[in-house]
Amino acid sequence: MAKQNSKKTPKQSPGVFKTAFSESFQKYREIIWNKKRARVRLHQSFKRSYREDYARKLNVPGLLHHAMDTFIFIFKNWKLFLPLIIFAVIFNIVLVGLMSEETYVKFQSTLDETNDSLAGGSVEVGNVTRAGLLLISTITTGGLTSGLSEVQIIFAVIIFLILWLVTIYLARRLLAGKKVRLRDGFYNALTPLLSTFVVFFVACLQTLPIFVLVIAYSAAVQTDFLSMPFYALIFFIFAGLLVTLTTYLLSSTLIALIAVSAPGLYPLAALRSASDLMASRRIRFVIRLFFLVFVIVVYWTIIMLPLIIIDLFLKAHISWLNGVPFIPVCLQIMTCFTIIYLTNYLYLYYRRMLAHEDD
């Protein structure tokens, strides 16, 4: 009996493991290829693509209509979005900080010195022109984000993502015809925060060609590389290619930032679905983005210019108002409103694309 129990079980032949591994490999390979076949592939390598083969119609409102619909949607639900702007401004002031009044005063003094130096002070800059130059210099020179530490930048990114997700959650519930509270947005919208951060990190990586372009431009200016017309032509062709590449990549990543907010959707899946949704539609989307920038510039000019003129008038006649950061607070409010407007603008366009796909 002992001898019978001590018998060893027969070893499996080497071909069994090889066969099982081959079957598993073929199974997962077929799964991967099925996923690739399901994706939208409008162009094939080394094959001519005809326009009628890859044209994808999209029935969406016009540029101005879509921009005005976004304003109407926000103002119609102002009881939700106004407290959201207030919370965002408070969090930015506490965690990130406000543009100091000294920086704003420095812009004013620099502008006055420039005015005095023009033709010996004989040229007088009007209040409207002065306010416009103050607004442009504050935004273009980084007055809103100058002097931020690494911790403040991290807080600013987190607040931006929270504001982005809460706005999308509120818009999704409102378009579904359901009642929603701002408290529900803060409690329920932040679940995909990590996934959204991953897609946002991918978007930051896709802007690397622009940073390379900025570094190359500064080096070209310092070395007088652009002084020769031929070299300047080569540089601008190179710059155009980098800008085109970044625009192509970011056009679908912006939609992926919206798609990833859906419950249970992973970042890579959101990037793939957004790429399929934007196939053959990127040019129209980029045109809408340029029009969005135009709309933002228009309403910033309409709102901020009178406020800066009033601020200049009051501080010129009332001395104790010189230390009140009225314009920095207004700039912070406008920044938060712009993020909410941008989010709703993109989300409404995304919903219309999805509705067209379902049809």
C-alpha positions as CSV (number, residue, x, y, z in Angstrom):
1,M,0.0,0.0,0.0
2,A,2.8,2.4,0.9
3,K,4.4,1.7,-2.5
4,Q,1.1,2.4,-4.3
5,N,0.6,5.7,-2.4
6,S,4.2,6.8,-3.2
7,K,3.6,6.6,-6.9
8,K,4.0,10.0,-8.6
9,T,1.4,11.5,-10.8
10,P,2.4,11.5,-14.4
11,K,3.7,14.8,-15.7
12,Q,1.8,16.7,-18.4
13,S,3.4,16.7,-21.8
14,P,5.0,19.9,-22.9
15,G,2.5,20.3,-25.7
16,V,-0.4,20.9,-23.3
17,F,0.9,24.2,-21.9
18,K,1.9,25.3,-25.4
19,T,-1.6,24.6,-26.7
20,A,-3.3,26.3,-23.8
21,F,-1.1,29.4,-24.1
22,S,-1.8,29.6,-27.9
23,E,-5.5,29.4,-27.4
24,S,-5.5,32.1,-24.7
25,F,-3.3,34.3,-26.9
26,Q,-5.6,33.9,-29.9
27,K,-8.6,34.6,-27.7
28,Y,-7.3,37.9,-26.4
29,R,-6.0,38.9,-29.8
30,E,-9.4,38.4,-31.3
31,I,-10.9,40.6,-28.5
32,I,-8.4,43.4,-29.2
33,W,-9.0,43.3,-32.9
34,N,-12.8,43.3,-32.4
35,K,-12.3,46.5,-30.4
36,K,-10.2,48.0,-33.1
37,R,-12.7,47.1,-35.8
38,A,-15.5,48.8,-33.9
39,R,-13.7,52.1,-33.9
40,V,-14.2,54.7,-36.6
41,R,-11.5,54.4,-39.2
42,L,-12.3,56.9,-42.0
43,H,-8.8,56.9,-43.6
44,Q,-6.6,53.9,-44.5
45,S,-2.9,54.1,-45.0
46,F,-1.7,54.2,-48.7
47,K,-5.2,54.4,-49.9
48,R,-6.9,57.4,-51.4
49,S,-9.7,58.8,-49.3
50,Y,-12.7,60.3,-51.0
51,R,-14.7,63.0,-49.4
52,E,-18.1,61.3,-49.9
53,D,-16.7,58.3,-48.1
54,Y,-15.7,60.0,-44.9
55,A,-18.0,63.0,-44.7
56,R,-20.1,62.9,-41.5
57,K,-23.0,65.3,-41.3
58,L,-23.7,67.1,-38.1
59,N,-26.9,69.1,-37.6
60,V,-26.0,71.6,-34.9
61,P,-27.0,75.2,-34.5
62,G,-24.9,78.0,-36.0
63,L,-22.0,79.7,-34.2
64,L,-23.9,82.7,-32.8
65,H,-27.0,80.6,-32.0
66,H,-25.0,78.1,-30.0
67,A,-23.2,80.9,-28.1
68,M,-26.4,82.6,-27.3
69,D,-28.1,79.3,-26.2
70,T,-25.2,78.9,-23.7
71,F,-25.8,82.3,-22.2
72,I,-29.6,81.6,-22.1
73,F,-29.0,78.3,-20.4
74,I,-26.7,79.8,-17.7
75,F,-29.0,82.8,-17.0
76,K,-32.1,80.7,-16.9
77,N,-30.5,78.6,-14.1
78,W,-28.8,81.5,-12.4
79,K,-29.9,80.2,-9.0
80,L,-27.5,77.3,-9.4
81,F,-24.6,78.9,-11.3
82,L,-24.4,82.1,-9.3
83,P,-23.7,80.3,-5.9
84,L,-21.2,78.1,-7.8
85,I,-19.4,81.2,-9.0
86,I,-19.4,82.6,-5.4
87,F,-18.0,79.4,-4.0
88,A,-15.3,79.2,-6.7
89,V,-14.2,82.8,-6.1
90,I,-14.0,82.2,-2.3
91,F,-12.0,79.0,-2.8
92,N,-9.6,80.8,-5.2
93,I,-9.1,83.7,-2.9
94,V,-8.4,81.5,0.1
95,L,-6.4,78.7,-1.5
96,V,-4.8,80.3,-4.5
97,G,-4.8,84.0,-3.7
98,L,-6.0,87.2,-5.4
99,M,-4.0,89.4,-7.7
100,S,-2.5,92.1,-5.4
101,E,-3.7,95.6,-5.7
102,E,0.0,96.6,-5.9
103,T,0.4,94.7,-9.1
104,Y,-2.7,96.5,-10.6
105,V,-1.4,99.9,-9.4
106,K,2.0,99.0,-11.0
107,F,0.3,98.5,-14.3
108,Q,-1.4,101.9,-13.9
109,S,1.8,103.7,-13.1
110,T,3.6,102.0,-16.0
111,L,0.8,103.2,-18.3
112,D,1.0,106.8,-17.0
113,E,4.8,106.8,-17.5
114,T,4.3,105.6,-21.0
115,N,1.7,108.3,-21.6
116,D,4.1,111.0,-20.3
117,S,6.9,109.8,-22.5
118,L,4.7,110.1,-25.7
119,A,5.7,113.3,-27.4
120,G,6.7,114.9,-24.1
121,G,3.3,114.3,-22.6
122,S,1.4,116.2,-25.4
123,V,-0.5,113.0,-26.3
124,E,-3.2,112.3,-23.8
125,V,-4.6,108.8,-23.5
126,G,-8.4,108.8,-22.9
127,N,-10.1,106.9,-20.1
128,V,-11.5,104.3,-22.4
129,T,-8.1,103.6,-24.1
130,R,-6.4,103.6,-20.7
131,A,-8.9,101.1,-19.3
132,G,-8.5,98.9,-22.4
133,L,-4.7,98.9,-22.1
134,L,-5.0,98.1,-18.4
135,L,-7.2,95.2,-19.1
136,I,-5.0,93.9,-21.9
137,S,-1.8,94.3,-19.9
138,T,-3.3,92.6,-16.9
139,I,-4.4,89.5,-18.8
140,T,-1.5,89.1,-21.3
141,T,1.3,89.7,-18.8
142,G,-0.1,87.0,-16.4
143,G,-1.2,89.4,-13.8
144,L,-3.9,86.9,-12.6
145,T,-1.4,84.1,-12.1
146,S,1.9,85.9,-11.5
147,G,3.9,84.9,-8.5
148,L,2.1,81.7,-7.8
149,S,3.9,78.9,-6.0
150,E,3.8,75.2,-6.9
151,V,1.2,74.6,-4.2
152,Q,-1.0,77.4,-5.4
153,I,-0.8,76.1,-9.0
154,I,-1.9,72.6,-7.8
155,F,-4.8,74.2,-5.9
156,A,-5.8,76.2,-9.0
157,V,-5.8,73.1,-11.1
158,I,-7.9,71.2,-8.6
159,I,-10.4,74.0,-8.3
160,F,-10.7,74.2,-12.1
161,L,-11.4,70.5,-12.3
162,I,-14.0,70.6,-9.5
163,L,-15.7,73.6,-11.2
164,W,-15.6,71.7,-14.5
165,L,-17.1,68.5,-13.1
166,V,-19.8,70.3,-11.0
167,T,-20.9,72.4,-14.0
168,I,-21.2,69.3,-16.2
169,Y,-23.2,67.4,-13.5
170,L,-25.6,70.3,-13.1
171,A,-26.0,70.7,-16.9
172,R,-26.6,67.0,-17.4
173,R,-29.3,66.9,-14.7
174,L,-30.9,70.1,-16.0
175,L,-31.1,68.8,-19.6
176,A,-32.6,65.6,-18.3
177,G,-35.4,67.6,-16.8
178,K,-34.6,66.6,-13.2
179,K,-34.4,68.9,-10.2
180,V,-30.9,69.4,-8.9
181,R,-29.3,71.3,-6.1
182,L,-25.8,72.7,-5.9
183,R,-25.1,70.5,-2.9
184,D,-25.9,67.4,-5.0
185,G,-23.3,68.7,-7.6
186,F,-20.5,68.9,-5.0
187,Y,-21.4,65.5,-3.5
188,N,-22.0,63.5,-6.6
189,A,-20.0,65.1,-9.4
190,L,-16.5,64.6,-7.9
191,T,-16.5,60.8,-8.3
192,P,-14.6,60.8,-11.6
193,L,-12.1,63.4,-10.4
194,L,-9.1,61.1,-10.7
195,S,-10.2,60.0,-14.2
196,T,-10.6,63.6,-15.2
197,F,-7.2,64.5,-13.9
198,V,-5.7,61.7,-16.0
199,V,-7.3,63.1,-19.2
200,F,-6.3,66.6,-18.1
201,F,-2.7,65.3,-17.8
202,V,-2.9,63.9,-21.3
203,A,-4.1,67.3,-22.5
204,C,-1.1,68.9,-20.9
205,L,1.2,66.4,-22.6
206,Q,-0.4,67.3,-25.9
207,T,0.5,71.0,-25.5
208,L,4.2,70.1,-25.3
209,P,4.7,71.1,-29.0
210,I,3.6,74.6,-28.2
211,F,6.2,74.8,-25.4
212,V,8.8,73.5,-27.8
213,L,7.7,76.2,-30.2
214,V,8.0,78.9,-27.6
215,I,11.5,77.8,-26.6
216,A,12.6,77.6,-30.3
217,Y,11.2,81.0,-31.0
218,S,13.1,82.6,-28.1
219,A,16.3,80.9,-29.2
220,A,15.7,82.1,-32.8
221,V,15.2,85.7,-31.7
222,Q,18.3,85.7,-29.5
223,T,20.5,84.2,-32.3
224,D,19.0,86.4,-35.1
225,F,17.9,83.2,-36.9
226,L,14.8,84.9,-38.2
227,S,16.7,87.8,-39.8
228,M,17.1,85.8,-43.0
229,P,13.9,85.4,-45.0
230,F,14.6,81.7,-46.0
231,Y,15.3,80.7,-42.4
232,A,12.2,82.6,-41.2
233,L,10.1,80.8,-43.8
234,I,11.4,77.4,-42.5
235,F,10.7,78.4,-38.9
236,F,7.1,79.5,-39.6
237,I,6.4,76.3,-41.5
238,F,7.8,74.4,-38.6
239,A,5.6,76.5,-36.2
240,G,2.5,75.9,-38.3
241,L,3.1,72.1,-38.2
242,L,3.4,72.1,-34.4
243,V,0.3,74.3,-34.0
244,T,-1.7,72.0,-36.3
245,L,-0.5,68.9,-34.4
246,T,-1.5,70.4,-31.1
247,T,-4.9,71.5,-32.4
248,Y,-5.6,68.1,-33.9
249,L,-4.8,66.3,-30.6
250,L,-6.6,68.8,-28.3
251,S,-9.8,68.9,-30.3
252,S,-10.7,65.4,-29.2
253,T,-9.1,65.6,-25.7
254,L,-11.4,68.5,-24.8
255,I,-14.4,66.3,-25.7
256,A,-12.8,63.5,-23.7
257,L,-12.7,65.7,-20.6
258,I,-16.5,65.9,-20.9
259,A,-17.0,62.2,-21.8
260,V,-14.9,61.0,-18.8
261,S,-17.4,62.6,-16.4
262,A,-19.9,59.9,-17.2
263,P,-20.1,57.3,-14.4
264,G,-17.9,54.2,-14.9
265,L,-16.0,55.4,-17.9
266,Y,-12.3,55.0,-17.8
267,P,-9.8,57.6,-19.1
268,L,-8.5,55.6,-22.1
269,A,-12.0,54.6,-23.1
270,A,-13.1,58.3,-22.9
271,L,-10.2,59.3,-25.1
272,R,-11.0,56.5,-27.7
273,S,-14.7,57.4,-27.8
274,A,-14.0,61.1,-28.1
275,S,-11.6,60.4,-31.0
276,D,-14.3,58.4,-32.8
277,L,-16.9,61.0,-32.1
278,M,-14.6,63.8,-33.5
279,A,-13.5,61.9,-36.6
280,S,-14.0,64.1,-39.7
281,R,-15.5,66.9,-37.5
282,R,-12.4,68.5,-36.1
283,I,-12.3,71.5,-38.4
284,R,-15.9,72.5,-37.6
285,F,-15.1,72.1,-33.9
286,V,-11.9,74.2,-34.1
287,I,-13.9,76.9,-35.8
288,R,-16.3,76.9,-32.9
289,L,-13.4,77.2,-30.5
290,F,-12.1,80.2,-32.3
291,F,-15.6,81.8,-32.2
292,L,-15.8,80.9,-28.5
293,V,-12.6,82.9,-27.9
294,F,-14.1,85.8,-29.8
295,V,-17.3,85.7,-27.7
296,I,-15.2,85.6,-24.5
297,V,-13.2,88.6,-25.6
298,V,-16.4,90.5,-26.5
299,Y,-18.1,90.1,-23.2
300,W,-14.9,90.6,-21.2
301,T,-14.6,94.0,-23.0
302,I,-18.2,94.9,-22.5
303,I,-18.2,94.1,-18.8
304,M,-14.6,94.9,-17.6
305,L,-14.0,98.2,-19.5
306,P,-16.8,100.2,-17.7
307,L,-15.7,98.7,-14.4
308,I,-12.1,99.8,-14.9
309,I,-13.3,103.3,-15.9
310,I,-15.4,103.5,-12.8
311,D,-12.5,102.3,-10.7
312,L,-10.2,104.9,-12.2
313,F,-12.7,107.7,-11.6
314,L,-13.5,106.8,-8.0
315,K,-9.9,106.3,-6.9
316,A,-8.9,109.6,-8.5
317,H,-11.5,111.5,-6.4
318,I,-11.7,109.3,-3.2
319,S,-8.2,108.6,-1.8
320,W,-9.2,105.9,0.8
321,L,-10.4,103.6,-2.1
322,N,-6.9,103.3,-3.5
323,G,-6.2,100.1,-1.4
324,V,-9.5,98.4,-2.2
325,P,-9.0,95.5,-4.6
326,F,-12.1,96.1,-6.6
327,I,-10.7,95.2,-10.1
328,P,-8.8,92.0,-8.9
329,V,-12.1,90.7,-7.4
330,C,-14.0,91.5,-10.6
331,L,-11.3,89.7,-12.6
332,Q,-11.6,86.7,-10.4
333,I,-15.4,86.6,-10.8
334,M,-15.1,86.9,-14.6
335,T,-12.5,84.1,-14.7
336,C,-14.9,81.7,-12.8
337,F,-17.8,82.7,-15.0
338,T,-15.7,82.1,-18.1
339,I,-14.9,78.6,-16.9
340,I,-18.6,77.9,-16.4
341,Y,-19.5,79.3,-19.8
342,L,-16.7,77.4,-21.5
343,T,-17.8,74.1,-19.8
344,N,-21.5,74.6,-20.8
345,Y,-20.6,75.6,-24.3
346,L,-18.6,72.4,-24.9
347,Y,-21.1,70.2,-23.0
348,L,-24.1,71.4,-25.1
349,Y,-22.1,70.8,-28.3
350,Y,-21.1,67.3,-27.0
351,R,-24.8,66.5,-26.2
352,R,-25.9,67.6,-29.7
353,M,-23.2,65.4,-31.3
354,L,-24.3,62.4,-29.2
355,A,-28.0,63.0,-30.2
356,H,-27.0,63.1,-33.8
357,E,-25.1,59.8,-33.4
358,D,-28.1,58.2,-31.8
359,D,-30.3,59.3,-34.7
